[in-house]
């Protein structure tokens, strides 16, 4: 099962912004994000279009985060 948790990399350590899903040892994948902001206007997206995208993607995010999406494989990995 994959679960994304936002964090901050600082002084050689990753600080999670919310509790880890388990106290047990687990493998992780760390992805470093660019700290620069995205200029929506530069990409042809105005405020109305951005609001529409947030509204439509919000429904997707709610569906993605449903407990039913967290079904573990039968082998426990």
N, C-alpha and C positions, 0 to 999 in steps of 0.2 A: 504494500500500500504506500502511495506517495502522499505526503501532506506538506504543503508549503507554509513556512512561517517566516515572516519578515524579521530582519535583524540588522545590526550595524556592526561592521568590521572595524575594530579600533585597537591599535597597539598589539596586533598579532592575534587577537581573539575575536570571536563572533559572539555578540550579545543579542540573544533572542528578545523580541519585543512582546512575546507572550510565552506561557509555559510550554515546554516540550510535551508531546502527547504521551510520553512514557518516561519513567525514571530508569528504565532498563537501557543497557548499551544498545546503540543502533548505528547502522551505517547512514551517512548523510551525503547529499550532493549540495555543494555550496556554489551559487551563481553570483558573480559580482555584477552589479548594475551600474551603468554610467550615472554619474551624479548630475549631469547636465539636464536641464528641463527641455521638454519638447515644445517647440513653437508650433501650435496648431494652425495658426494663420499661414505659416510658411508651407504647411501641408494642405492648404485649401479647406480647412475646417473652421467654420465660424462658430460663434457661441451657441446659436440655435442647433446646429448640427451636432456639436459636442454634447449638448444637453440631451438630444435625442439618442445619441450613442450610449451615454451613461444610463439612460432610462432602459433601453433595450438590453444592454449588457448586464444591468442589475438583475433582471429576471434570470439570466443565464447563471450569474454568480449564486443566486439563491438556490437554484436547482442543483448546481454543482456541489454546494455545501450541505445538501440534505443528508441526514444520517444514512439513508439508503445507499448513498454513493460510497460509503466507507466499508463496504462488504469486503472482508478479508478472504484471500484465496484459501482453499481447503488445506493446503500444505502448511499454512501458518506463516508464510513469508510475505 
